[in-house]
Amino acid sequence: MKVFIAFASGLIFGAGLVVSGLINPAKVLSFLDVAGNWDPSLAITMAVAVVVTAAGYRLAFGRGHPMFSGKFELPKSTMIDARRVGGAAVFGVGWGLAGFCPGPALAASALGIAPALIFTAAMLAGMAMARRITSPRRSTISSRPAPEN
């Protein structure tokens, strides 16, 4: 049941991105162009999303537990560190240059839009590289005893 709910939620989210026009990089870039031909419609979409999310959180936390799980899985750390700031900076630069962020890129990729497919491939490669760079190094020292001669 959890997989179905997650899949349905993803479809609804993707449909919302398509309907709001957020899979169109030109719309996003014109929102970011505050000194030029600024399009405020994305700000309105974000404001509505914040209100809906706030109401959803209030309802969810009012129940004491999620509908399809015994407990909430919330982040343990609230510390702002270089890794989080760096990730946010890379996200912002990528969003500003390409006009895509992960959600709209995946929704546009599902529709076969070529720039989104390229962005998604680059995003996945970047995520893999970041994971490889930041993961703890595996020890090259074996715990097995050395073979006797």
Stockholm file with secondary structure:
# STOCKHOLM 1.0

chainA/1-149         MKVFIAFASGLIFGAGLVVSGLINPAKVLSFLDVAGNWDPSLAITMAVAVVVTAAGYRLAFGRGHPMFSGKFELPKSTMIDARRVGGAAVFGVGWGLAGFCPGPALAASALGIAPALIFTAAMLAGMAMARRITSPRRSTISSRPAPEN
#=GR chainA/1-149 SS CHHHHHHHHHHHHHHHHHHHTTTCHHHHHHHHCTTSSCCTHHHHHHHHHHHHHHHHHHHHHHHSSCTTSSSCCCCSCCCCCHHHHHHHHHHHHHHHHHSCCHHHHHHHHHTTCHHHHHHHHHHHHHHHHHHHHHSCCCCCSCSSCCCCC
#=GC SS_cons         CHHHHHHHHHHHHHHHHHHHTTTCHHHHHHHHCTTSSCCTHHHHHHHHHHHHHHHHHHHHHHHSSCTTSSSCCCCSCCCCCHHHHHHHHHHHHHHHHHSCCHHHHHHHHHTTCHHHHHHHHHHHHHHHHHHHHHSCCCCCSCSSCCCCC
//
